[in-house]
Amino acid sequence: MDRNLPIILAISAASGFILGIKTLEYLLEHDYKIELIISQNAYYIAESELGLILNNDRDFIKDNILKFLNLENKSENLKVWLDSEFHANPSSGSYKTAGMLIVPSSMSTVAAIASGYTSNLIIRSADVCIKEKRKLLVVPRETPLSSIHLENLLKLSNNGVIIVPPTVGFYSEPQSLDDCINFIVGKILDLFGIDNSLYKRWSL
Ligand SMILES: Cc1cc2nc3c(=O)[nH]c(=O)nc-3n(C[C@H](O)[C@H](O)[C@H](O)COP(=O)(O)O)c2cc1C
């Protein structure tokens, strides 16, 4: 991966906001450039699951997240966009990126990407990654999955999208919720081509 290119990271309104935040934390700590888009519907989830307050003010989102992660020193590497900002960088195929991660992704966002109905910046950015043949990784969060969800996910997979359900490999012997989160984030990063040692790998 070209380290000079930014990575688009989107967080949509599914349970598991922490997975998106921990992915962001790892990437910023390791000096990746990030273009972050958080769905407006996810603000409620950020507050209810993490006590993290967000609103429709880009600077407020950026400051609050960097403070939450204690990573104020990484401000230069983080660009924040609202999901209503279709003029944003990731909206155009001519803006080069290393690809996009959606962590977690709601079934609504999965469905919209699968149908090409680009009604917000997250969906538009994913649509651009698919058409430009760039890496797109989606972490779908729902259980159980209906045939509609599965068909939409199959359609994405058939278009080259990497589907990474947030499930834990118990062979890694997790002892805490943090271990489970690190396993999932480690797998996400592995599949995006980012080396990490966030979890205990299988080795005999
Ligand atoms: C607390 C809460 C948790 C939710 N969890 C999920 C979830 O895990 N998966 C999902 O597909 N939708 C979930 N939803 C529903 C989505 O938020 C809803 O479909 C929303 O329209 C998705 O918006 P977005 O795709 O623009 O982010 C949840 C809603 C709330 C309020």
The ligand as a Tripos MOL2 file, in Angstrom:
@<TRIPOS>MOLECULE
LIG
   31    33     1     0     0
SMALL
NO_CHARGES

@<TRIPOS>ATOM
      1 C1        -28.7790    1.6680   19.0810 C.3       1 LIG1
      2 C2        -28.9310    1.2370   17.6610 C.ar      1 LIG1
      3 C3        -28.2380    0.1360   17.2060 C.ar      1 LIG1
      4 C4        -28.3590   -0.2940   15.8840 C.ar      1 LIG1
      5 N1        -27.6390   -1.3790   15.4720 N.ar      1 LIG1
      6 C5        -27.7120   -1.7760   14.1990 C.ar      1 LIG1
      7 C6        -26.8990   -2.8540   13.7510 C.ar      1 LIG1
      8 O1        -26.1070   -3.4460   14.4770 O.2       1 LIG1
      9 N2        -26.9890   -3.2050   12.4320 N.ar      1 LIG1
     10 C7        -27.8220   -2.5500   11.5590 C.ar      1 LIG1
     11 O2        -27.8430   -2.9160   10.3930 O.2       1 LIG1
     12 N3        -28.6140   -1.5260   11.9700 N.ar      1 LIG1
     13 C8        -28.5680   -1.1100   13.2670 C.ar      1 LIG1
     14 N4        -29.3410   -0.0680   13.6790 N.ar      1 LIG1
     15 C9        -30.2540    0.5740   12.7160 C.3       1 LIG1
     16 C10       -29.5100    1.6090   11.8430 C.3       1 LIG1
     17 O3        -28.9450    2.5950   12.6800 O.3       1 LIG1
     18 C11       -30.4730    2.2560   10.8510 C.3       1 LIG1
     19 O4        -30.8450    1.3010    9.8690 O.3       1 LIG1
     20 C12       -29.8770    3.4700   10.1740 C.3       1 LIG1
     21 O5        -30.7890    3.9470    9.1910 O.3       1 LIG1
     22 C13       -28.5520    3.1920    9.4840 C.3       1 LIG1
     23 O6        -28.0460    4.3940    8.9930 O.3       1 LIG1
     24 P1        -26.6900    4.4940    8.1850 P.3       1 LIG1
     25 O7        -26.5850    3.2530    7.3680 O.co2     1 LIG1
     26 O8        -26.8320    5.7370    7.3720 O.co2     1 LIG1
     27 O9        -25.5680    4.6360    9.1500 O.co2     1 LIG1
     28 C14       -29.2190    0.3950   14.9990 C.ar      1 LIG1
     29 C15       -29.9190    1.5110   15.4620 C.ar      1 LIG1
     30 C16       -29.7580    1.9290   16.7610 C.ar      1 LIG1
     31 C17       -30.5180    3.1440   17.2250 C.3       1 LIG1
@<TRIPOS>BOND
     1     1     2 1
     2     2     3 ar
     3     2    30 ar
     4     3     4 ar
     5     4     5 ar
     6     4    28 ar
     7     5     6 ar
     8     6     7 ar
     9     6    13 1
    10     7     8 2
    11     7     9 ar
    12     9    10 ar
    13    10    11 2
    14    10    12 ar
    15    12    13 ar
    16    13    14 ar
    17    14    15 1
    18    14    28 ar
    19    15    16 1
    20    16    17 1
    21    16    18 1
    22    18    19 1
    23    18    20 1
    24    20    21 1
    25    20    22 1
    26    22    23 1
    27    23    24 1
    28    24    25 2
    29    24    26 1
    30    24    27 1
    31    28    29 ar
    32    29    30 ar
    33    30    31 1
@<TRIPOS>SUBSTRUCTURE
     1 LIG1         1 GROUP 0 **** ****
